[in-house]
Amino acid sequence: MKKLLILLSGLLVCSGCWDMKEINQLAIVDMIAIDQDEDGIFHAFYQVLNPPSIEARRSGPSKAAVYTYETSSPIMGRTLEQTGAVMSRNLYTSHLQCYVVSERMAREGLFKMANYLENYKERRTNVYAIVSEDPVSKVINTFTLLDRVPGRNIRLLLDWHARRLGINKLPTRMKDIVAGIPFSRPTIIPMIQYTGDTSASLSDRLEDINATKQSLKFSGGAVFIGAKMVGKISDDIKNQYYVLNGYANRKQESFKVNGETVAVEIRDIQVKRKWVTKDKLQIRMYTKMGMINNEQDKKLTVQNISEIEQAFNSSFQKKCEEFVSFALKKDWDMLGIGDTDQGRNRWKDIHVEFEIRSKLTFLGNTITPYE
């Protein structure tokens, strides 16, 4: 007990963390958007939180959860310095949720941005990066609903998408773009769109019941090779990329059985690769299925279950073959064959064949359709 009292007494005279800063000296950055115009000028947008603990008279109306500050400079490194001319606080990026990059800047390449972020330890590359089809000013100046902090809202959407596919963490961070530079397989970064004519930059937007009228949504993906955007893909191709490259272990699929639509969730996906010859790669996929929707007007029998499994195997194999044809047409090594010893510098010469096996294990609450 005596030792404990001595220890507690010592703690009373200890100073706090030596680099602790007062909250009213910091601008807590939630999201950063970057664009580069035709003249080579960089435009940076910093979205900072308006903490409710700070009095409204010091930080503006408490109704707005965030504020956006814009700076411009011909040198990327100067955009951060320019914030001193428009805000009276130091930028604090430890709670940064994501980077938003304009499509035109992504197509020019993100080498300068990657080098800028990597050259200083307080800049973060382990957060999500997304590409905007619309002007980044429209995206970053939009209030979001439910979660009123836009950067966090975007991160939660990406986390939900990852969980839906059974992915622990989507490989869509700035560091993933950098890590993918030396590889043949592209890096896929989600693309975001704004639904509306003008940005929802006024907090009055929060009073509108129509949640999708002026909002942000994800649509497709940007294909990066060597830190440079080379094209776009649909959501379906993006999710197929995640499955065939071993990222995802869950996905929803629909196909025809006896002329009627059946929808399933495939889960516990296992993808294995085997080189049959030096010019032939076999990709085998094993998966379990759970029924989501069955429009057949017949009872689920052992025979019908077998028909469903065979129909899925055939449908998904065709989808995989179309995925390979798409990659060859675009000249994108979507399966990363060029990163193997057998396929290096000749991935387009490799013939890829697929073998799909499935088992329907979850049938739902009824096996007999209502009439």
C-alpha positions as CSV (number, residue, x, y, z in Angstrom):
1,M,0.0,0.0,0.0
2,K,2.8,2.3,0.9
3,K,4.5,1.7,-2.5
4,L,1.2,2.4,-4.3
5,L,0.8,5.8,-2.5
6,I,4.4,6.7,-3.4
7,L,3.7,5.8,-7.1
8,L,0.5,7.8,-7.1
9,S,2.2,10.8,-5.6
10,G,4.8,10.7,-8.3
11,L,2.2,10.7,-11.0
12,L,0.8,13.9,-9.6
13,V,4.0,15.8,-10.5
14,C,4.4,14.2,-13.9
15,S,3.8,16.5,-16.9
16,G,1.4,15.5,-19.7
17,C,2.4,14.4,-23.1
18,W,5.2,16.7,-24.2
19,D,3.8,17.3,-27.7
20,M,0.2,17.7,-26.7
21,K,-1.5,20.6,-28.4
22,E,-4.6,22.5,-27.4
23,I,-7.7,21.5,-29.4
24,N,-8.3,25.1,-30.3
25,Q,-4.9,25.3,-32.0
26,L,-5.7,22.4,-34.3
27,A,-7.7,21.9,-37.5
28,I,-8.7,18.3,-37.4
29,V,-8.7,17.2,-41.0
30,D,-11.3,14.7,-42.0
31,M,-10.8,14.5,-45.8
32,I,-8.4,15.9,-48.4
33,A,-9.2,16.4,-52.1
34,I,-6.6,17.3,-54.7
35,D,-6.9,18.4,-58.3
36,Q,-4.5,19.7,-61.0
37,D,-5.8,22.0,-63.7
38,E,-4.7,22.4,-67.3
39,D,-2.1,25.0,-66.3
40,G,-0.5,22.6,-63.8
41,I,-1.8,24.4,-60.7
42,F,-2.6,22.2,-57.8
43,H,-5.8,22.8,-55.9
44,A,-6.1,21.3,-52.5
45,F,-9.3,21.1,-50.4
46,Y,-9.0,20.5,-46.7
47,Q,-12.2,19.5,-44.9
48,V,-11.9,20.1,-41.2
49,L,-14.1,19.2,-38.3
50,N,-16.1,21.7,-36.3
51,P,-15.9,20.0,-32.9
52,P,-19.1,20.4,-30.8
53,S,-16.9,20.9,-27.7
54,I,-15.7,24.2,-29.1
55,E,-18.0,27.2,-28.5
56,A,-20.1,28.2,-31.5
57,R,-18.9,31.8,-31.2
58,R,-15.3,30.6,-31.8
59,S,-15.8,28.1,-34.5
60,G,-18.9,29.2,-36.4
61,P,-22.4,27.9,-36.4
62,S,-22.7,24.5,-34.6
63,K,-25.1,23.3,-37.4
64,A,-22.2,22.6,-39.8
65,A,-20.2,19.5,-38.8
66,V,-17.3,20.4,-41.2
67,Y,-15.8,23.3,-43.1
68,T,-13.8,23.2,-46.4
69,Y,-10.7,25.3,-47.1
70,E,-9.2,25.6,-50.5
71,T,-5.6,26.5,-51.4
72,S,-3.8,26.6,-54.7
73,S,-0.1,26.5,-55.8
74,P,2.0,25.4,-58.8
75,I,3.9,23.2,-56.3
76,M,2.1,20.5,-54.4
77,G,4.2,21.0,-51.3
78,R,3.1,24.7,-51.1
79,T,-0.6,23.9,-50.8
80,L,-0.2,22.9,-47.2
81,E,1.8,26.1,-46.4
82,Q,-0.9,28.2,-48.0
83,T,-3.5,27.1,-45.4
84,G,-1.9,29.6,-43.0
85,A,-3.4,32.4,-45.1
86,V,-7.0,31.1,-44.7
87,M,-7.2,29.5,-41.3
88,S,-5.7,30.2,-37.9
89,R,-5.0,26.7,-36.8
90,N,-2.5,23.9,-37.5
91,L,-3.6,21.1,-39.7
92,Y,-3.9,17.8,-37.8
93,T,-4.2,14.7,-40.1
94,S,-4.1,11.8,-37.6
95,H,-7.8,11.4,-38.0
96,L,-7.8,11.6,-41.8
97,Q,-10.4,9.3,-43.4
98,C,-9.7,9.5,-47.1
99,Y,-8.1,11.2,-50.1
100,V,-10.2,12.3,-53.1
101,V,-8.3,12.7,-56.3
102,S,-9.8,14.2,-59.5
103,E,-10.0,11.9,-62.6
104,R,-7.9,14.2,-64.7
105,M,-5.1,14.3,-62.1
106,A,-5.3,10.5,-61.7
107,R,-4.9,10.1,-65.5
108,E,-1.7,12.3,-65.4
109,G,-0.3,10.0,-62.7
110,L,0.0,10.2,-58.9
111,F,3.8,10.0,-58.6
112,K,4.2,13.6,-57.3
113,M,1.4,13.1,-54.8
114,A,2.9,9.7,-53.6
115,N,6.4,11.2,-53.2
116,Y,5.0,14.2,-51.4
117,L,3.1,12.0,-48.9
118,E,6.0,9.6,-48.4
119,N,8.6,12.3,-47.8
120,Y,7.2,13.3,-44.4
121,K,6.2,11.0,-41.6
122,E,3.1,12.9,-40.5
123,R,1.5,12.6,-43.9
124,R,-0.6,9.4,-44.1
125,T,-0.7,6.9,-47.0
126,N,-2.5,4.1,-45.1
127,V,-6.0,5.6,-45.6
128,Y,-8.5,5.1,-48.4
129,A,-8.0,6.9,-51.7
130,I,-10.8,7.4,-54.2
131,V,-11.1,8.9,-57.7
132,S,-13.9,11.5,-58.4
133,E,-15.6,11.5,-61.8
134,D,-17.0,14.9,-60.9
135,P,-15.0,18.0,-59.9
136,V,-13.5,17.3,-56.5
137,S,-14.9,20.7,-55.3
138,K,-18.4,19.4,-55.8
139,V,-17.6,16.2,-53.9
140,I,-15.9,17.7,-50.9
141,N,-18.4,20.5,-50.6
142,T,-21.3,18.1,-50.1
143,F,-23.0,17.4,-46.8
144,T,-23.8,13.8,-46.2
145,L,-26.8,12.3,-44.3
146,L,-26.9,9.8,-41.4
147,D,-23.2,10.3,-40.8
148,R,-22.8,14.1,-41.1
149,V,-19.0,14.0,-41.4
150,P,-18.4,13.3,-45.2
151,G,-15.0,11.7,-44.9
152,R,-16.1,9.3,-42.2
153,N,-19.3,8.6,-44.3
154,I,-17.1,7.6,-47.3
155,R,-14.9,5.4,-45.1
156,L,-17.9,3.6,-43.7
157,L,-19.3,3.0,-47.2
158,L,-16.0,1.5,-48.2
159,D,-15.9,-0.6,-45.1
160,W,-19.4,-1.8,-45.7
161,H,-18.5,-2.7,-49.3
162,A,-15.5,-4.7,-48.0
163,R,-17.6,-6.6,-45.5
164,R,-20.2,-7.4,-48.2
165,L,-17.4,-9.1,-50.2
166,G,-15.8,-10.7,-47.1
167,I,-12.7,-8.6,-47.4
168,N,-10.9,-7.5,-44.2
169,K,-9.5,-4.3,-45.8
170,L,-10.0,-3.1,-49.4
171,P,-6.7,-2.8,-51.2
172,T,-7.5,0.8,-52.2
173,R,-5.2,3.0,-50.1
174,M,-2.6,5.4,-51.4
175,K,0.0,3.0,-50.2
176,D,-1.6,0.2,-52.3
177,I,-1.2,2.4,-55.4
178,V,2.5,3.0,-54.6
179,A,3.0,-0.7,-53.8
180,G,1.5,-1.7,-57.1
181,I,3.9,0.4,-59.2
182,P,6.4,-2.4,-60.1
183,F,3.7,-5.0,-60.7
184,S,1.9,-6.1,-63.9
185,R,-1.4,-6.5,-62.2
186,P,-3.4,-3.2,-61.9
187,T,-4.6,-1.6,-58.7
188,I,-8.3,-0.9,-58.6
189,I,-9.5,2.3,-56.8
190,P,-13.2,3.0,-56.3
191,M,-14.8,5.9,-58.2
192,I,-17.2,8.3,-56.6
193,Q,-20.0,10.3,-58.2
194,Y,-22.2,13.2,-57.1
195,T,-25.9,12.8,-57.9
196,G,-27.2,16.3,-58.4
197,D,-26.6,19.5,-60.5
198,T,-25.0,21.7,-57.8
199,S,-23.2,20.6,-54.7
200,A,-25.2,20.3,-51.4
201,S,-22.9,22.7,-49.6
202,L,-25.5,24.3,-47.3
203,S,-26.6,22.6,-44.1
204,D,-30.2,23.1,-45.1
205,R,-29.7,20.0,-47.2
206,L,-29.9,18.0,-43.9
207,E,-33.6,19.0,-43.7
208,D,-34.5,17.3,-47.1
209,I,-36.1,13.9,-46.7
210,N,-35.0,12.8,-50.2
211,A,-31.6,11.2,-49.3
212,T,-30.5,10.3,-52.8
213,K,-31.4,13.6,-54.6
214,Q,-28.1,15.3,-53.8
215,S,-25.6,12.8,-52.5
216,L,-22.4,10.8,-53.1
217,K,-22.4,7.3,-54.4
218,F,-19.7,4.8,-55.6
219,S,-19.8,3.6,-59.2
220,G,-17.2,1.4,-60.7
221,G,-13.5,1.6,-60.3
222,A,-10.4,3.3,-61.7
223,V,-7.7,1.1,-63.1
224,F,-4.2,2.1,-62.1
225,I,-1.0,0.8,-63.7
226,G,2.3,2.2,-62.4
227,A,0.4,4.8,-60.3
228,K,-1.4,6.2,-63.4
229,M,-5.1,5.8,-64.2
230,V,-5.5,4.1,-67.5
231,G,-9.3,3.4,-67.6
232,K,-12.5,2.6,-65.8
233,I,-14.4,-0.7,-65.0
234,S,-17.9,-1.5,-63.9
235,D,-18.8,-2.6,-60.4
236,D,-19.3,-6.2,-61.6
237,I,-15.9,-6.4,-63.2
238,K,-14.3,-4.8,-60.1
239,N,-15.9,-7.4,-57.8
240,Q,-14.9,-10.2,-60.2
241,Y,-11.3,-8.9,-60.0
242,Y,-11.5,-9.2,-56.2
243,V,-12.8,-12.7,-56.3
244,L,-10.4,-14.1,-58.9
245,N,-7.4,-12.5,-57.3
246,G,-8.2,-14.0,-53.9
247,Y,-9.3,-10.8,-52.1
248,A,-13.0,-11.6,-51.7
249,N,-14.6,-14.7,-50.3
250,R,-18.3,-13.7,-50.7
251,K,-20.3,-12.3,-53.6
252,Q,-23.9,-12.2,-54.9
253,E,-24.7,-13.8,-58.3
254,S,-27.8,-14.2,-60.4
255,F,-28.4,-16.6,-63.3
256,K,-31.1,-18.5,-65.2
257,V,-32.3,-22.0,-64.2
258,N,-35.0,-23.6,-66.4
259,G,-35.6,-20.1,-67.9
260,E,-36.2,-18.4,-64.5
261,T,-34.0,-16.2,-62.4
262,V,-32.2,-17.5,-59.4
263,A,-30.1,-15.3,-57.1
264,V,-27.5,-16.7,-54.6
265,E,-24.8,-15.6,-52.4
266,I,-21.6,-17.5,-52.9
267,R,-19.4,-17.8,-49.8
268,D,-16.3,-19.4,-48.5
269,I,-14.8,-18.9,-51.9
270,Q,-11.5,-20.7,-52.6
271,V,-9.5,-19.9,-55.7
272,K,-6.5,-22.1,-56.6
273,R,-4.1,-21.8,-59.6
274,K,-2.3,-24.6,-61.3
275,W,0.1,-24.4,-64.2
276,V,-0.9,-27.3,-66.5
277,T,1.8,-26.5,-69.0
278,K,4.1,-23.5,-69.4
279,D,1.5,-21.9,-71.7
280,K,-1.7,-23.0,-69.8
281,L,-3.0,-21.8,-66.4
282,Q,-5.9,-23.5,-64.8
283,I,-7.9,-21.5,-62.2
284,R,-10.1,-23.6,-60.0
285,M,-12.8,-22.1,-57.8
286,Y,-14.7,-23.9,-55.1
287,T,-17.6,-22.2,-53.3
288,K,-20.7,-22.8,-51.2
289,M,-24.0,-21.1,-52.1
290,G,-26.9,-19.7,-50.1
291,M,-30.3,-19.0,-51.8
292,I,-31.4,-15.3,-51.9
293,N,-34.2,-15.5,-54.5
294,N,-35.7,-18.3,-56.5
295,E,-38.3,-17.4,-59.2
296,Q,-38.8,-21.0,-60.3
297,D,-42.4,-22.3,-59.8
298,K,-41.3,-25.7,-58.7
299,K,-40.3,-27.4,-55.5
300,L,-36.6,-27.5,-54.5
301,T,-35.8,-31.2,-55.0
302,V,-32.4,-32.9,-55.1
303,Q,-32.6,-32.9,-58.8
304,N,-33.5,-29.2,-59.0
305,I,-30.6,-28.3,-56.5
306,S,-28.3,-30.1,-58.9
307,E,-29.6,-28.1,-61.8
308,I,-29.0,-24.9,-59.8
309,E,-25.4,-25.9,-59.1
310,Q,-24.7,-26.8,-62.7
311,A,-26.3,-23.6,-64.0
312,F,-24.2,-21.5,-61.6
313,N,-21.0,-23.4,-62.6
314,S,-21.7,-22.8,-66.3
315,S,-22.8,-19.2,-65.8
316,F,-19.8,-18.2,-63.6
317,Q,-17.3,-20.0,-65.8
318,K,-18.6,-18.0,-68.8
319,K,-18.4,-14.8,-66.7
320,C,-14.7,-15.6,-65.9
321,E,-13.9,-16.2,-69.6
322,E,-15.5,-12.9,-70.5
323,F,-13.4,-11.3,-67.7
324,V,-10.2,-12.6,-69.4
325,S,-11.4,-11.5,-72.8
326,F,-12.0,-8.0,-71.4
327,A,-8.5,-7.9,-69.9
328,L,-6.9,-8.9,-73.2
329,K,-8.9,-6.3,-75.1
330,K,-7.9,-3.6,-72.7
331,D,-4.3,-4.9,-72.4
332,W,-4.6,-5.0,-68.6
333,D,-3.1,-8.0,-66.8
334,M,-6.1,-8.3,-64.4
335,L,-5.1,-11.7,-63.1
336,G,-1.5,-10.7,-62.4
337,I,-0.1,-13.5,-64.7
338,G,2.8,-11.2,-65.7
339,D,4.0,-11.2,-62.1
340,T,4.7,-15.0,-62.1
341,D,7.8,-16.6,-63.4
342,Q,5.9,-18.4,-66.1
343,G,4.0,-15.4,-67.4
344,R,6.6,-12.6,-67.0
345,N,6.7,-10.4,-70.1
346,R,4.3,-12.8,-71.9
347,W,1.1,-12.8,-69.9
348,K,-1.1,-12.3,-73.0
349,D,0.3,-15.6,-74.5
350,I,-0.9,-17.6,-71.6
351,H,-4.2,-19.6,-72.1
352,V,-6.4,-19.4,-69.0
353,E,-9.1,-22.0,-68.3
354,F,-11.5,-22.2,-65.5
355,E,-13.0,-25.0,-63.4
356,I,-16.0,-24.0,-61.2
357,R,-17.4,-26.2,-58.5
358,S,-20.3,-25.2,-56.1
359,K,-22.6,-26.7,-53.5
360,L,-25.9,-25.2,-52.5
361,T,-25.9,-25.4,-48.7
362,F,-28.5,-22.9,-47.5
363,L,-32.0,-23.1,-49.0
364,G,-33.9,-20.5,-47.0
365,N,-37.1,-20.9,-45.0
366,T,-39.2,-22.8,-47.6
367,I,-38.5,-25.2,-50.5
368,T,-42.0,-25.0,-51.9
369,P,-43.1,-21.8,-53.8
370,Y,-46.3,-20.1,-52.8
371,E,-49.1,-20.2,-55.4
